[in-house]
Amino acid sequence: MTSAQAFKVAIGLLGAFLAAVGVGIVLGCGYALVPLVIAGKELESPVGDALLFIAANAAYFSAVIAFLAIALIALPHVIISHHLRQSSRKYYLVSGIAIGLLVVVIVGIWQRLRPGPPFHIGSDEYFFTFSAVSAGAVAALTYWKIARPDKLRHQSPPG
């Protein structure tokens, strides 16, 4: 891989990170608003302050999870995919969904290993799963659109 190709991969991974965090923020704020919308309540000024707090927390947790997922899972996946000559948009979409599901499994295992109340599946867990899968898919497609791995493999090194 040439330095230009490595730069495109790095920029693509940065774009994927930003996309995953953005999805986390939007979905986190949307999830917080759902009970208010269902109850038919009017959105008042304190709701804006609460949404800012939720957005900041969603950004923090999304950034931590996205960084770890990209560094530990997506980067090796990109390298292996490049060597296997897998570069289609569909391949990256399915890979992003799979990485999102893998993150859910890893977080679930981590939570079970910690002492605490019994684990149960509720609306928050379903939301986390939907959020992780959505973030994985959007991040993978963002990476694909920026890095264009389908074109990287066709480029020959200058010589």
C-alpha positions in Angstrom: 0.0 0.0 0.0 1.4 3.3 -1.0 1.5 6.4 1.3 -1.3 8.0 -0.7 -3.4 4.9 -0.2 -2.6 4.8 3.5 -3.6 8.4 3.8 -7.0 7.7 2.1 -7.5 4.8 4.5 -6.6 7.0 7.5 -9.0 9.8 6.4 -11.7 7.2 5.7 -11.3 5.8 9.2 -11.5 9.3 10.7 -14.7 9.9 8.7 -16.1 6.6 9.9 -15.3 7.7 13.5 -17.0 11.0 13.1 -20.0 9.4 11.4 -20.4 6.8 14.2 -20.3 9.6 16.9 -22.8 11.7 14.9 -25.2 8.7 14.7 -24.8 8.1 18.4 -25.6 11.7 19.2 -28.7 11.9 16.9 -30.1 8.6 18.0 -29.4 9.3 21.7 -31.2 12.6 21.6 -34.0 11.1 19.6 -34.4 8.2 22.1 -34.6 10.7 24.9 -37.4 12.6 23.2 -39.5 9.6 22.4 -41.3 9.4 25.8 -42.1 13.1 25.6 -43.5 12.8 22.1 -45.5 9.7 23.0 -46.9 11.5 26.1 -47.8 14.5 23.9 -45.9 16.9 26.0 -44.8 20.3 24.7 -41.1 20.8 24.5 -40.1 23.5 27.0 -36.9 25.4 27.7 -35.5 22.9 30.3 -35.8 20.2 27.6 -33.2 22.0 25.5 -30.8 22.0 28.5 -31.5 18.3 29.1 -30.9 17.5 25.4 -27.5 19.3 25.5 -26.5 17.1 28.5 -27.8 14.0 26.7 -25.9 15.0 23.5 -22.7 15.6 25.4 -23.0 12.2 27.1 -23.9 10.5 23.9 -20.9 12.1 22.2 -18.6 10.9 24.9 -19.8 7.3 25.0 -20.1 7.1 21.3 -16.6 8.4 20.8 -15.1 6.0 23.3 -16.9 3.0 21.8 -16.3 4.1 18.2 -12.6 4.7 18.8 -12.1 1.3 20.4 -14.2 -0.4 17.6 -12.3 1.3 14.9 -8.8 0.8 16.4 -9.3 -2.8 17.5 -11.8 -4.2 14.9 -12.3 -1.9 11.9 -8.6 -1.2 11.2 -7.6 -4.9 11.1 -10.8 -5.6 9.1 -9.8 -2.9 6.5 -6.3 -4.4 6.2 -7.5 -7.9 5.8 -10.2 -6.9 3.4 -7.6 -5.0 1.3 -5.5 -8.2 1.1 -8.5 -10.3 0.3 -9.5 -7.8 -2.4 -12.9 -7.3 -0.8 -14.0 -3.8 -1.6 -17.6 -3.5 -2.6 -20.0 -1.1 -0.9 -22.3 -4.1 0.0 -19.4 -5.9 1.6 -18.5 -2.8 3.8 -22.2 -2.3 4.7 -22.6 -5.9 5.9 -19.2 -5.6 7.6 -20.3 -2.5 9.4 -23.5 -4.1 10.6 -21.4 -7.1 11.8 -19.0 -4.9 13.6 -21.9 -3.1 15.3 -23.3 -6.4 16.5 -19.9 -7.5 17.7 -19.6 -4.4 19.8 -23.0 -5.2 21.3 -21.8 -8.7 22.2 -18.5 -7.4 23.7 -20.3 -4.8 25.8 -22.8 -7.4 26.9 -20.0 -9.8 28.0 -18.2 -6.9 29.7 -21.4 -6.0 31.7 -21.9 -9.6 32.8 -18.4 -9.9 34.1 -18.9 -6.9 36.4 -20.7 -7.2 39.6 -24.1 -5.6 39.6 -27.8 -6.2 39.3 -29.0 -9.1 37.1 -28.8 -8.4 33.4 -32.1 -8.0 31.5 -33.2 -7.1 28.0 -35.3 -4.0 27.9 -35.9 -1.0 25.7 -32.5 0.5 26.5 -30.7 -2.7 25.4 -32.8 -2.8 22.2 -31.9 0.8 21.6 -28.2 0.2 22.2 -28.3 -2.7 19.7 -30.1 -0.6 17.1 -27.7 2.3 17.7 -24.6 0.2 17.4 -25.8 -1.5 14.2 -26.8 1.8 12.7 -23.5 3.5 13.7 -21.6 0.5 12.3 -23.4 0.6 9.0 -23.1 4.4 8.6 -19.5 4.4 9.6 -18.6 1.6 7.2 -20.4 3.3 4.3 -18.7 6.6 5.2 -15.3 4.9 5.2 -16.1 3.3 1.9 -17.2 6.6 0.3 -14.1 8.4 1.5 -11.4 5.7 1.1 -13.0 4.0 -1.9 -11.4 0.7 -1.4 -12.8 -0.5 -4.7 -10.6 2.0 -6.4 -7.5 1.7 -4.1 -6.9 -1.9 -5.3 -6.9 -0.8 -8.9 -4.2 1.8 -8.4 -0.7 0.8 -9.2 2.2 2.2 -7.4 4.2 4.9 -9.3 7.2 3.5 -10.9 
